[in-house]
Amino acid sequence: MNHGRNFLEKLFGSKARDALVPLGGMQKVAIALSESETLEDFGKALHLMRSDLEHLRNVFMAVETGDFSLLKSLGIRDSELGDVKFFLDKLVSTGFMD
């Protein structure tokens, strides 16, 4: 399912614009996600600003607690909520938020 070129900006913050190009591209972000044990490690690997890291933490917390109102306020459509939850739940279950 294609959610649009700037969909990941809703999750990762403004640096994720244009398919993650400002963060080094999709491949670099995917590698950082797979190699990072925690959200903090991920932030360091991509040199995320504290505000972007906190934004991402809030998104994870919203998924973990089922607070979809926050996700909707970020512009995530009802049709996208399932995909977002599936993707982020997998990371949460690995201890990524610890």
N, CA, C and O atoms as CSV, one atom per row, in Angstrom:
chain,resi,resn,atom,element,x,y,z
A,1,MET,N,N,0.848,-1.175,0.000
A,1,MET,CA,C,0.000,0.000,0.000
A,1,MET,C,C,0.895,1.241,0.000
A,1,MET,O,O,1.848,1.322,0.775
A,2,ASN,N,N,0.594,2.182,-0.848
A,2,ASN,CA,C,1.365,3.414,-0.951
A,2,ASN,C,C,0.613,4.527,-0.231
A,2,ASN,O,O,-0.528,4.839,-0.574
A,3,HIS,N,N,1.253,5.119,0.760
A,3,HIS,CA,C,0.617,6.172,1.546
A,3,HIS,C,C,1.068,7.562,1.126
A,3,HIS,O,O,0.680,8.551,1.748
A,4,GLY,N,N,1.866,7.650,0.101
A,4,GLY,CA,C,2.322,8.946,-0.368
A,4,GLY,C,C,3.767,9.221,-0.009
A,4,GLY,O,O,4.310,8.646,0.933
A,5,ARG,N,N,4.368,10.093,-0.761
A,5,ARG,CA,C,5.798,10.382,-0.652
A,5,ARG,C,C,6.203,10.911,0.722
A,5,ARG,O,O,7.302,10.618,1.193
A,6,ASN,N,N,5.340,11.680,1.365
A,6,ASN,CA,C,5.702,12.294,2.642
A,6,ASN,C,C,4.991,11.669,3.839
A,6,ASN,O,O,4.910,12.281,4.904
A,7,PHE,N,N,4.479,10.459,3.667
A,7,PHE,CA,C,3.785,9.787,4.761
A,7,PHE,C,C,4.684,9.627,5.987
A,7,PHE,O,O,4.238,9.856,7.112
A,8,LEU,N,N,5.927,9.243,5.785
A,8,LEU,CA,C,6.821,8.985,6.916
A,8,LEU,C,C,7.160,10.247,7.697
A,8,LEU,O,O,7.628,10.169,8.834
A,9,GLU,N,N,6.928,11.404,7.095
A,9,GLU,CA,C,7.126,12.664,7.815
A,9,GLU,C,C,6.176,12.736,9.008
A,9,GLU,O,O,6.509,13.330,10.034
A,10,LYS,N,N,5.005,12.138,8.876
A,10,LYS,CA,C,4.036,12.126,9.970
A,10,LYS,C,C,4.573,11.347,11.165
A,10,LYS,O,O,4.238,11.652,12.309
A,11,LEU,N,N,5.395,10.356,10.906
A,11,LEU,CA,C,5.947,9.525,11.974
A,11,LEU,C,C,7.281,10.042,12.485
A,11,LEU,O,O,7.490,10.140,13.694
A,12,PHE,N,N,8.191,10.376,11.563
A,12,PHE,CA,C,9.563,10.695,11.921
A,12,PHE,C,C,9.852,12.185,12.039
A,12,PHE,O,O,10.955,12.564,12.431
A,13,GLY,N,N,8.893,13.033,11.711
A,13,GLY,CA,C,9.125,14.469,11.784
A,13,GLY,C,C,9.573,15.045,10.450
A,13,GLY,O,O,9.640,14.339,9.444
A,14,SER,N,N,9.877,16.327,10.455
A,14,SER,CA,C,10.141,17.063,9.217
A,14,SER,C,C,11.339,16.551,8.427
A,14,SER,O,O,11.389,16.732,7.210
A,15,LYS,N,N,12.299,15.919,9.083
A,15,LYS,CA,C,13.469,15.405,8.360
A,15,LYS,C,C,13.119,14.217,7.461
A,15,LYS,O,O,13.937,13.800,6.641
A,16,ALA,N,N,11.929,13.680,7.608
A,16,ALA,CA,C,11.532,12.525,6.799
A,16,ALA,C,C,10.852,12.938,5.494
A,16,ALA,O,O,10.376,12.082,4.747
A,17,ARG,N,N,10.805,14.212,5.220
A,17,ARG,CA,C,10.177,14.710,3.984
A,17,ARG,C,C,10.860,14.114,2.758
A,17,ARG,O,O,12.047,13.789,2.786
A,18,ASP,N,N,10.100,13.981,1.700
A,18,ASP,CA,C,10.608,13.478,0.416
A,18,ASP,C,C,11.243,12.095,0.554
A,18,ASP,O,O,12.390,11.875,0.163
A,19,ALA,N,N,10.474,11.180,1.114
A,19,ALA,CA,C,10.884,9.775,1.226
A,19,ALA,C,C,12.207,9.607,1.973
A,19,ALA,O,O,13.047,8.793,1.592
A,20,LEU,N,N,12.379,10.383,3.035
A,20,LEU,CA,C,13.524,10.258,3.950
A,20,LEU,C,C,14.848,10.754,3.385
A,20,LEU,O,O,15.898,10.469,3.961
A,21,VAL,N,N,14.832,11.480,2.288
A,21,VAL,CA,C,16.077,11.973,1.687
A,21,VAL,C,C,16.921,12.777,2.684
A,21,VAL,O,O,18.131,12.556,2.745
A,22,PRO,N,N,16.337,13.706,3.474
A,22,PRO,CA,C,17.176,14.457,4.415
A,22,PRO,C,C,17.849,13.588,5.490
A,22,PRO,O,O,18.825,14.011,6.110
A,23,LEU,N,N,17.328,12.382,5.706
A,23,LEU,CA,C,17.926,11.473,6.690
A,23,LEU,C,C,18.896,10.492,6.042
A,23,LEU,O,O,19.432,9.610,6.714
A,24,GLY,N,N,19.119,10.641,4.754
A,24,GLY,CA,C,20.048,9.753,4.063
A,24,GLY,C,C,19.374,8.749,3.154
A,24,GLY,O,O,20.042,7.927,2.526
A,25,GLY,N,N,18.059,8.809,3.080
A,25,GLY,CA,C,17.329,7.916,2.190
A,25,GLY,C,C,16.723,6.721,2.913
A,25,GLY,O,O,17.064,6.415,4.055
A,26,MET,N,N,15.832,6.072,2.220
A,26,MET,CA,C,15.079,4.949,2.769
A,26,MET,C,C,16.002,3.833,3.265
A,26,MET,O,O,15.777,3.273,4.338
A,27,GLN,N,N,17.035,3.510,2.491
A,27,GLN,CA,C,17.922,2.406,2.862
A,27,GLN,C,C,18.669,2.707,4.161
A,27,GLN,O,O,18.778,1.840,5.028
A,28,LYS,N,N,19.180,3.917,4.300
A,28,LYS,CA,C,19.916,4.282,5.514
A,28,LYS,C,C,19.010,4.214,6.736
A,28,LYS,O,O,19.422,3.738,7.794
A,29,VAL,N,N,17.769,4.693,6.593
A,29,VAL,CA,C,16.826,4.661,7.711
A,29,VAL,C,C,16.466,3.221,8.059
A,29,VAL,O,O,16.389,2.868,9.235
A,30,ALA,N,N,16.246,2.391,7.046
A,30,ALA,CA,C,15.917,0.984,7.284
A,30,ALA,C,C,17.060,0.270,8.006
A,30,ALA,O,O,16.824,-0.516,8.923
A,31,ILE,N,N,18.281,0.542,7.595
A,31,ILE,CA,C,19.445,-0.071,8.252
A,31,ILE,C,C,19.542,0.412,9.698
A,31,ILE,O,O,19.791,-0.382,10.606
A,32,ALA,N,N,19.345,1.712,9.910
A,32,ALA,CA,C,19.408,2.256,11.271
A,32,ALA,C,C,18.331,1.630,12.150
A,32,ALA,O,O,18.585,1.321,13.314
A,33,LEU,N,N,17.128,1.439,11.604
A,33,LEU,CA,C,16.060,0.799,12.373
A,33,LEU,C,C,16.427,-0.636,12.735
A,33,LEU,O,O,16.201,-1.079,13.862
A,34,SER,N,N,16.992,-1.352,11.777
A,34,SER,CA,C,17.303,-2.765,12.024
A,34,SER,C,C,18.492,-2.943,12.966
A,34,SER,O,O,18.582,-3.958,13.657
A,35,GLU,N,N,19.392,-1.983,13.002
A,35,GLU,CA,C,20.591,-2.100,13.833
A,35,GLU,C,C,20.461,-1.429,15.197
A,35,GLU,O,O,21.280,-1.670,16.084
A,36,SER,N,N,19.451,-0.600,15.372
A,36,SER,CA,C,19.291,0.135,16.632
A,36,SER,C,C,18.479,-0.689,17.625
A,36,SER,O,O,17.396,-1.181,17.307
A,37,GLU,N,N,19.020,-0.829,18.829
A,37,GLU,CA,C,18.304,-1.579,19.860
A,37,GLU,C,C,17.216,-0.748,20.512
A,37,GLU,O,O,16.213,-1.292,20.976
A,38,THR,N,N,17.402,0.560,20.553
A,38,THR,CA,C,16.432,1.438,21.205
A,38,THR,C,C,16.156,2.662,20.334
A,38,THR,O,O,16.863,2.944,19.367
A,39,LEU,N,N,15.115,3.364,20.714
A,39,LEU,CA,C,14.770,4.602,20.027
A,39,LEU,C,C,15.909,5.616,20.140
A,39,LEU,O,O,16.193,6.341,19.186
A,40,GLU,N,N,16.552,5.666,21.292
A,40,GLU,CA,C,17.692,6.576,21.480
A,40,GLU,C,C,18.823,6.234,20.511
A,40,GLU,O,O,19.418,7.126,19.908
A,41,ASP,N,N,19.117,4.940,20.363
A,41,ASP,CA,C,20.155,4.505,19.418
A,41,ASP,C,C,19.801,4.933,17.999
A,41,ASP,O,O,20.658,5.392,17.244
A,42,PHE,N,N,18.525,4.778,17.647
A,42,PHE,CA,C,18.046,5.156,16.324
A,42,PHE,C,C,18.242,6.656,16.104
A,42,PHE,O,O,18.712,7.083,15.050
A,43,GLY,N,N,17.876,7.445,17.109
A,43,GLY,CA,C,18.048,8.892,17.015
A,43,GLY,C,C,19.496,9.292,16.824
A,43,GLY,O,O,19.801,10.190,16.038
A,44,LYS,N,N,20.394,8.624,17.545
A,44,LYS,CA,C,21.827,8.918,17.412
A,44,LYS,C,C,22.346,8.521,16.033
A,44,LYS,O,O,23.128,9.251,15.424
A,45,ALA,N,N,21.909,7.365,15.545
A,45,ALA,CA,C,22.384,6.873,14.246
A,45,ALA,C,C,22.019,7.827,13.115
A,45,ALA,O,O,22.769,7.971,12.150
A,46,LEU,N,N,20.862,8.477,13.237
A,46,LEU,CA,C,20.400,9.372,12.174
A,46,LEU,C,C,20.576,10.846,12.524
A,46,LEU,O,O,20.155,11.723,11.770
A,47,HIS,N,N,21.196,11.113,13.662
A,47,HIS,CA,C,21.415,12.495,14.102
A,47,HIS,C,C,20.098,13.268,14.161
A,47,HIS,O,O,20.010,14.409,13.707
A,48,LEU,N,N,19.067,12.618,14.734
A,48,LEU,CA,C,17.770,13.275,14.869
A,48,LEU,C,C,17.848,14.372,15.920
A,48,LEU,O,O,18.544,14.234,16.926
A,49,MET,N,N,17.134,15.451,15.679
A,49,MET,CA,C,17.019,16.506,16.674
A,49,MET,C,C,16.164,15.968,17.816
A,49,MET,O,O,15.325,15.091,17.612
A,50,ARG,N,N,16.377,16.490,18.998
A,50,ARG,CA,C,15.608,16.050,20.168
A,50,ARG,C,C,14.112,16.168,19.900
A,50,ARG,O,O,13.349,15.288,20.298
A,51,SER,N,N,13.677,17.234,19.236
A,51,SER,CA,C,12.248,17.428,18.965
A,51,SER,C,C,11.702,16.327,18.056
A,51,SER,O,O,10.580,15.866,18.259
A,52,ASP,N,N,12.477,15.900,17.057
A,52,ASP,CA,C,12.030,14.815,16.179
A,52,ASP,C,C,11.996,13.490,16.931
A,52,ASP,O,O,11.106,12.670,16.708
A,53,LEU,N,N,12.952,13.283,17.810
A,53,LEU,CA,C,12.984,12.058,18.603
A,53,LEU,C,C,11.787,12.006,19.555
A,53,LEU,O,O,11.172,10.952,19.718
A,54,GLU,N,N,11.459,13.121,20.174
A,54,GLU,CA,C,10.294,13.174,21.065
A,54,GLU,C,C,9.004,12.993,20.282
A,54,GLU,O,O,8.071,12.346,20.757
A,55,HIS,N,N,8.949,13.560,19.092
A,55,HIS,CA,C,7.785,13.368,18.224
A,55,HIS,C,C,7.596,11.877,17.935
A,55,HIS,O,O,6.490,11.350,18.048
A,56,LEU,N,N,8.673,11.216,17.566
A,56,LEU,CA,C,8.609,9.788,17.260
A,56,LEU,C,C,8.231,8.986,18.505
A,56,LEU,O,O,7.450,8.038,18.418
A,57,ARG,N,N,8.776,9.359,19.653
A,57,ARG,CA,C,8.427,8.689,20.908
A,57,ARG,C,C,6.923,8.826,21.183
A,57,ARG,O,O,6.277,7.864,21.598
A,58,ASN,N,N,6.373,10.017,20.951
A,58,ASN,CA,C,4.938,10.237,21.153
A,58,ASN,C,C,4.103,9.387,20.211
A,58,ASN,O,O,3.053,8.874,20.598
A,59,VAL,N,N,4.562,9.235,18.983
A,59,VAL,CA,C,3.857,8.384,18.024
A,59,VAL,C,C,3.860,6.939,18.519
A,59,VAL,O,O,2.825,6.273,18.499
A,60,PHE,N,N,5.014,6.457,18.961
A,60,PHE,CA,C,5.104,5.094,19.494
A,60,PHE,C,C,4.184,4.911,20.695
A,60,PHE,O,O,3.484,3.904,20.798
A,61,MET,N,N,4.187,5.881,21.598
A,61,MET,CA,C,3.346,5.791,22.792
A,61,MET,C,C,1.868,5.777,22.419
A,61,MET,O,O,1.079,5.056,23.030
A,62,ALA,N,N,1.495,6.561,21.429
A,62,ALA,CA,C,0.104,6.582,20.982
A,62,ALA,C,C,-0.311,5.218,20.448
A,62,ALA,O,O,-1.419,4.753,20.715
A,63,VAL,N,N,0.572,4.582,19.701
A,63,VAL,CA,C,0.276,3.250,19.174
A,63,VAL,C,C,0.198,2.249,20.320
A,63,VAL,O,O,-0.716,1.426,20.375
A,64,GLU,N,N,1.152,2.325,21.227
A,64,GLU,CA,C,1.212,1.374,22.340
A,64,GLU,C,C,-0.019,1.469,23.239
A,64,GLU,O,O,-0.511,0.452,23.728
A,65,THR,N,N,-0.521,2.694,23.458
A,65,THR,CA,C,-1.674,2.887,24.342
A,65,THR,C,C,-3.001,2.899,23.594
A,65,THR,O,O,-4.062,2.965,24.215
A,66,GLY,N,N,-2.950,2.837,22.277
A,66,GLY,CA,C,-4.180,2.846,21.487
A,66,GLY,C,C,-4.795,4.224,21.343
A,66,GLY,O,O,-5.987,4.332,21.055
A,67,ASP,N,N,-4.015,5.286,21.535
A,67,ASP,CA,C,-4.497,6.666,21.420
A,67,ASP,C,C,-4.417,7.115,19.962
A,67,ASP,O,O,-3.504,7.840,19.567
A,68,PHE,N,N,-5.380,6.674,19.185
A,68,PHE,CA,C,-5.348,6.977,17.762
A,68,PHE,C,C,-5.705,8.425,17.463
A,68,PHE,O,O,-5.507,8.887,16.339
A,69,SER,N,N,-6.228,9.150,18.450
A,69,SER,CA,C,-6.542,10.566,18.217
A,69,SER,C,C,-5.264,11.354,17.925
A,69,SER,O,O,-5.279,12.266,17.099
A,70,LEU,N,N,-4.162,11.012,18.593
A,70,LEU,CA,C,-2.890,11.686,18.309
A,70,LEU,C,C,-2.450,11.396,16.882
A,70,LEU,O,O,-2.031,12.299,16.159
A,71,LEU,N,N,-2.547,10.140,16.482
A,71,LEU,CA,C,-2.137,9.775,15.127
A,71,LEU,C,C,-2.991,10.493,14.089
A,71,LEU,O,O,-2.478,10.964,13.074
A,72,LYS,N,N,-4.289,10.575,14.345
A,72,LYS,CA,C,-5.174,11.281,13.414
A,72,LYS,C,C,-4.831,12.769,13.365
A,72,LYS,O,O,-4.921,13.396,12.310
A,73,SER,N,N,-4.437,13.333,14.509
A,73,SER,CA,C,-4.081,14.757,14.531
A,73,SER,C,C,-2.814,15.026,13.723
A,73,SER,O,O,-2.575,16.159,13.305
A,74,LEU,N,N,-2.005,13.998,13.501
A,74,LEU,CA,C,-0.799,14.124,12.682
A,74,LEU,C,C,-1.104,13.971,11.197
A,74,LEU,O,O,-0.216,14.096,10.355
A,75,GLY,N,N,-2.371,13.700,10.885
A,75,GLY,CA,C,-2.763,13.558,9.492
A,75,GLY,C,C,-2.803,12.123,9.006
A,75,GLY,O,O,-2.955,11.877,7.809
A,76,ILE,N,N,-2.669,11.175,9.917
A,76,ILE,CA,C,-2.744,9.768,9.528
A,76,ILE,C,C,-4.214,9.402,9.387
A,76,ILE,O,O,-5.001,9.554,10.322
A,77,ARG,N,N,-4.567,8.924,8.214
A,77,ARG,CA,C,-5.957,8.600,7.906
A,77,ARG,C,C,-6.366,7.280,8.552
A,77,ARG,O,O,-5.527,6.436,8.869
A,78,ASP,N,N,-7.674,7.123,8.738
A,78,ASP,CA,C,-8.201,5.877,9.305
A,78,ASP,C,C,-7.701,4.667,8.536
A,78,ASP,O,O,-7.383,3.636,9.128
A,79,SER,N,N,-7.633,4.792,7.223
A,79,SER,CA,C,-7.208,3.669,6.379
A,79,SER,C,C,-5.728,3.326,6.571
A,79,SER,O,O,-5.287,2.248,6.174
A,80,GLU,N,N,-4.967,4.232,7.175
A,80,GLU,CA,C,-3.534,4.015,7.394
A,80,GLU,C,C,-3.211,3.536,8.808
A,80,GLU,O,O,-2.107,3.052,9.062
A,81,LEU,N,N,-4.159,3.667,9.722
A,81,LEU,CA,C,-3.900,3.345,11.125
A,81,LEU,C,C,-3.441,1.906,11.324
A,81,LEU,O,O,-2.529,1.650,12.111
A,82,GLY,N,N,-4.059,0.973,10.625
A,82,GLY,CA,C,-3.687,-0.438,10.765
A,82,GLY,C,C,-2.245,-0.686,10.375
A,82,GLY,O,O,-1.532,-1.419,11.061
A,83,ASP,N,N,-1.810,-0.082,9.278
A,83,ASP,CA,C,-0.425,-0.252,8.828
A,83,ASP,C,C,0.559,0.361,9.822
A,83,ASP,O,O,1.597,-0.228,10.124
A,84,VAL,N,N,0.225,1.539,10.324
A,84,VAL,CA,C,1.094,2.211,11.296
A,84,VAL,C,C,1.201,1.366,12.561
A,84,VAL,O,O,2.294,1.155,13.086
A,85,LYS,N,N,0.062,0.887,13.043
A,85,LYS,CA,C,0.054,0.063,14.256
A,85,LYS,C,C,0.860,-1.214,14.045
A,85,LYS,O,O,1.648,-1.591,14.912
A,86,PHE,N,N,0.678,-1.878,12.923
A,86,PHE,CA,C,1.400,-3.122,12.638
A,86,PHE,C,C,2.911,-2.878,12.642
A,86,PHE,O,O,3.661,-3.619,13.279
A,87,PHE,N,N,3.347,-1.854,11.941
A,87,PHE,CA,C,4.770,-1.539,11.820
A,87,PHE,C,C,5.382,-1.184,13.177
A,87,PHE,O,O,6.433,-1.709,13.546
A,88,LEU,N,N,4.728,-0.300,13.909
A,88,LEU,CA,C,5.299,0.175,15.163
A,88,LEU,C,C,5.165,-0.838,16.290
A,88,LEU,O,O,6.039,-0.914,17.153
A,89,ASP,N,N,4.083,-1.621,16.301
A,89,ASP,CA,C,3.936,-2.669,17.317
A,89,ASP,C,C,5.091,-3.656,17.261
A,89,ASP,O,O,5.569,-4.124,18.294
A,90,LYS,N,N,5.534,-3.968,16.058
A,90,LYS,CA,C,6.664,-4.893,15.900
A,90,LYS,C,C,7.905,-4.340,16.600
A,90,LYS,O,O,8.615,-5.078,17.283
A,91,LEU,N,N,8.164,-3.059,16.434
A,91,LEU,CA,C,9.327,-2.438,17.079
A,91,LEU,C,C,9.156,-2.362,18.595
A,91,LEU,O,O,10.097,-2.626,19.344
A,92,VAL,N,N,7.956,-2.001,19.044
A,92,VAL,CA,C,7.695,-1.908,20.483
A,92,VAL,C,C,7.927,-3.261,21.148
A,92,VAL,O,O,8.484,-3.327,22.244
A,93,SER,N,N,7.504,-4.338,20.492
A,93,SER,CA,C,7.632,-5.674,21.083
A,93,SER,C,C,9.088,-6.117,21.231
A,93,SER,O,O,9.375,-7.043,21.989
A,94,THR,N,N,10.004,-5.473,20.521
A,94,THR,CA,C,11.425,-5.825,20.628
A,94,THR,C,C,12.131,-5.076,21.757
A,94,THR,O,O,13.312,-5.309,22.013
A,95,GLY,N,N,11.408,-4.173,22.436
A,95,GLY,CA,C,12.029,-3.371,23.483
A,95,GLY,C,C,12.607,-2.070,22.961
A,95,GLY,O,O,13.387,-1.414,23.651
A,96,PHE,N,N,12.232,-1.697,21.760
A,96,PHE,CA,C,12.748,-0.494,21.107
A,96,PHE,C,C,12.502,0.767,21.933
A,96,PHE,O,O,13.283,1.716,21.860
A,97,MET,N,N,11.433,0.785,22.711
A,97,MET,CA,C,11.081,1.975,23.493
A,97,MET,C,C,11.800,2.037,24.839
A,97,MET,O,O,11.728,3.060,25.520
A,98,ASP,N,N,12.481,0.983,25.232
A,98,ASP,CA,C,13.143,0.931,26.548
A,98,ASP,C,C,14.354,1.834,26.614
A,98,ASP,O,O,15.017,1.903,27.648
